[in-house]
Amino acid sequence: MHKLPPKKEGYLCIGVVVGAHGIKGEVKIKPFINDINGFVTYAVPETYEGTAYLVKEVRQGPKGIVLAKVKAATTRTEAEAQKGIALYLQVDQLPELETDEYYFAQLEGLDVVKEDGSSFGKLLYVFDNGAHPVLNIRTGRKEVCLPFTEDVVLSVDLDTKKMVVSEMADAFLDI
């Protein structure tokens, strides 16, 4: 089971501290935004509790991880204590997206239906596998992963909280 950070009304989780890096207090962050500089340039992220979490500098690390210097840690021990902290920004502090672009957290909880209107399941979460985003959907029987590509996902409507998938989605039920 994939552990998700807690939801915070009016906010999107932009990353989670997953550990320490080096001896000078850098933290490793699993990002949920494409532009890693957003940790520094969008606004000051905050914790679930509402405490400001100042990120002073970021750089790309291995395997999609962001390495960051933060105000809260100057030693490895302090950085290790940061593990598990989820970082949030208010939705209105995030850049406006192009048409048909979404923050992954906006998609969580959508009802997923097939072209014919029949229910396929409920979208639990989205992750990026490096090639494209992947949708983890709870069907009546199990969790299924679908690629978030144009040939599989036909439409997304955030207002009605609905995603329409093509009949190709059925092929993933038996994998």
N, C-alpha and C positions, 0 to 999 in steps of 0.2 A: 504494500500500500504506500502510495506517495504522500508524504506529510506536507500539507500546505500551511503557509502562515495564516494566522487568524485574519478574518475580514474586519475592516474598520470602515464604518459608514462615512462616505464622502471622500475616501482615500483609496489609492492604489498602492499595493506593495511593490516597490521598485527593486528590491533585493533583500537577501538574507545573509548575515555574516555566518560563514561556515568554518572559520578557523583563523589561526595566526599564520603569518609568513615572516620568516627571519627573526632576528633578535631585537630589532628596533621598533617593534610595536605595530607593524603593518598588519592589517586584517585581510582575509580573503572573503570576497563577497560573491555570491551566486546572483548575477543580475537578472532582472525581469524586464529590462529595457534594452533597446538596441544600441543607443548612444551612451557608452559608459561615462562620457564626460557629463552626462545629466546628473550624476551624483554630486557634482560640484557646481554646475551652472544653472540647473532648473530652479532650485530653492533648497533651503536646508532641510534634509530629510528629518523625520522624527520617528521615535519608537512607537510601539503600540500604545504605550502609556502616555505619549505626548511630549516626551523629552526630546529636545533638539539633539541631533546626532551629526555633528559637523564633520564632513568629509573634506579634507584639505587638498588632497591630490590623489589621482587615480592613474593606473596604467593597466594594460591588458596582461593578464597572466595566462598560464596554460589551461587548456581544456575549457575555454569560455569563462574562466574565473577572472574577477577583477581584483587587483591588488591595490589597497588603499591605505593612505596615511590618514588617521582620524584623530581628532582632539582627545577622545576618550582613552587613547592608548599610546604610551611611549616606550613600553617594554613588551617583551613577548608574553609575560605573565598577564599583563593588562589586556593584551590583544586576545589571548586565549579565553579570558573571562567574557569577551564580547560574543562568543559563539552562540548562535541561535537568535540573535537580535534581528528582528524584521524591521526594514526601513520603509517608511511610507511618505508619500507626498499627497497633498490635496489634489483632487482631480483637476481643478482649475489652474494648478501650478504646472501641469504637464503641457508639452507642446500640442497644438491642435494637429490631428491626424488628417491625412488625405482620405478621400472617399474610398471605402472598402478596406481601410486599415483599422486595426483594433488593438487595444492593449489586451493581453491575454486575460487579465482579471475581469474585463468587461464581458467575456464570453462564458465564464464559469456560471453554471446553473441554467444555461439556455436549454429549452426543449428542442430536441433534435427530431425532425420528421423527414420522411422520404418524400419524393416528388408527388406520390399519389396521396399525400396527406396522412398516411399511417405513421404511428409513433415508431421511432427508432430507439430513443433513449434520452438520457439527461447528460449534458456535458459536465464532467466533473472538474477537469483542469486541462490546461494546454502546456506543452513543453516544446522546446526546440531541439531537434536531433542533429542540427548542423546543416542538413540539407533543406529542411522545411519544418514549419511547426507541425506538431502532432496533437490530435484531439483525443483525450481519454474520455470515453463515453460509457456510462452504465446503461446497458440494455437490460431487459428483464432477466436475462440469464447470467450475464457476466460483464466484465469490463472489456471494452474493445478499443483498440487504437486505430484511428483513421488519419491519413495524411491530410493536412489542411491545404489542399490544392484546388485549383479551379475545376478540375474534372470530378472531384468528389464533393466539394462544398459549393452548392449552387447559389445560395443567398444567406445573408445574416440580417436579421431585423432586431436591433437592440430594443426598440420600443415595444414590440410584441414578445420579446424574449424567445425568439424562434430562429433556428438554423435549419435550412433545407439541404439535405444531402441527396446525391444521385443514387440510382439503384446499384451503383458500384459498391456502395457501403455494405451491402449484404454479403459480398465476397469476403469481407473481413471477419464475419461472424464465426467462420469455421477455422480460423487460423489458430 
